[in-house]
Amino acid sequence: MLDLRKLLLRTVGRIFPSDYFARRFPVSVKGVLLIDHHVVLIRNERNEWDLPGGKLKRKEELAECLRREIKEELAIDVEVQNLLNTTTVKVMNIVSVLVVIYHCQTTASLEQLQQGQENFGIGLFTIDEVSKVDLPKTYQIAIAKSFATIFDKE
């Protein structure tokens, strides 16, 4: 006897892909941005330090989202480089968010950074200071990878 799940997949699954019924997560695209040996962090609405970036819009490419969000939050242009990490973060123990973290490069200087309407402060941290900031471990690992990528070449 065919079980109900297989029956649904063989019938409804030909009209709607099974992914259509999967649980959905918000997707946040974040960037590790290094300027003058400092990583740029922003204060979010929960008064936490965070990587710059934000929510992916429908039909938006990941890199496009990150460039848009950093432009809105810091008023600078970036070039999205390599993928550093992906993780899920539980925000306020309520919402699970899929976070995609990229290394970014910019020609902007520290003086060009401007606080946008979506953040509540800009912080600049050395690699040693980052370990003392309350950030998810996966963010700290991504930041360390970025520092190694850039500064091991010098």
QUIBELUR-V875824 format. One line per field, one symbol per residue. ss: DSSP state (@ for helix, = for strand, . for the rest). psi: psi as a letter, one per 30 degrees, with the letter a starting at -180 (. if undefined). A space follows every 10 residues. Layout:
ss->???
psi->???
//
This chain:
ss->...@@@@@@@ @@@@...@@@ @....===== =====..=== ===.....== =====..... .@@@@@@@@@ @@@@....== ========== =...====== =====....@ @@........ .====.@@@@ ......@@@@ @@@@@@@@@@ @...
psi->kkleeeeeef deffekkffe glkkkkkkkl kjjkkhgkkk llkafghkkl kkaakklkgk leeeeeeeee eeefhlklkk blkelklkkj kggekkkkkk klklllflle ffkkklfflg lkkkkleefe ffkilkeeee eeeeeeeeee fff.
//
